[in-house]
Amino acid sequence: MSADATRKQRFEREARTISGLNHPNICALYDVGSQDGMDYLVMECVEGETLANRLAKGPMPLEQVLKYGAQIAEGLERAHRSGVGEESIRREEPVECG
């Protein structure tokens, strides 16, 4: 099996798994598909600043680190229990929503 075929199978498997997740710290996945050879996901639009952008501004107060760390950990725990690995989550993805 080619690397592209393996990647596509993983993409589709994880998309099916993610679409079944329902957790307040995980954005909803509404659709997955392919158009003109390009795979895509249709996800919930979450307003806020990404974790990567926030960290680029400098250190966060301890209270904020603990709050967001706990929320990210809860979402990761739910994802892991459903078979989604952390290699699927990039630092750019967590969003500060308030």
Backbone hydrogen bonds, N-H to C=O, Kabsch-Sander energy under -0.5 kcal/mol:
donor,donor_aa,acceptor,acceptor_aa,energy
6,T,2,S,-2.3
7,R,3,A,-2.6
8,K,4,D,-2.5
9,Q,5,A,-2.3
10,R,6,T,-2.4
11,F,7,R,-2.7
12,E,8,K,-2.6
13,R,9,Q,-2.6
14,E,10,R,-2.9
15,A,11,F,-2.2
16,R,12,E,-2.1
17,T,13,R,-2.0
18,I,14,E,-3.2
19,S,15,A,-2.3
20,G,16,R,-0.7
20,G,17,T,-1.1
21,L,18,I,-1.6
26,I,23,H,-1.9
30,Y,28,A,-0.6
30,Y,42,V,-3.1
31,D,42,V,-1.4
33,G,40,Y,-2.1
35,Q,38,M,-2.5
38,M,35,Q,-2.1
39,D,37,G,-0.6
40,Y,33,G,-2.6
42,V,31,D,-2.9
43,M,41,L,-0.6
44,E,28,A,-2.9
46,V,44,E,-0.7
47,E,45,C,-0.6
49,E,96,E,-1.1
51,L,94,P,-2.9
52,A,91,R,-0.6
54,R,50,T,-2.3
55,L,51,L,-2.7
56,A,52,A,-1.5
57,K,53,N,-0.6
57,K,54,R,-1.1
58,G,55,L,-1.3
64,Q,61,P,-0.5
65,V,61,P,-2.3
66,L,62,L,-2.6
67,K,63,E,-2.1
68,Y,64,Q,-2.9
69,G,65,V,-2.6
70,A,66,L,-2.1
71,Q,67,K,-1.9
72,I,68,Y,-2.7
73,A,69,G,-2.5
74,E,70,A,-2.3
75,G,71,Q,-2.1
76,L,72,I,-2.8
77,E,73,A,-2.7
78,R,74,E,-2.0
79,A,75,G,-2.5
80,H,76,L,-3.1
81,R,77,E,-2.4
82,S,78,R,-0.9
82,S,79,A,-0.6
83,G,80,H,-1.6
84,V,79,A,-2.7
85,G,83,G,-0.6
88,S,85,G,-1.8
89,I,86,E,-1.8
90,R,88,S,-0.5
93,E,90,R,-1.9
96,E,49,E,-3.5
97,C,95,V,-0.7
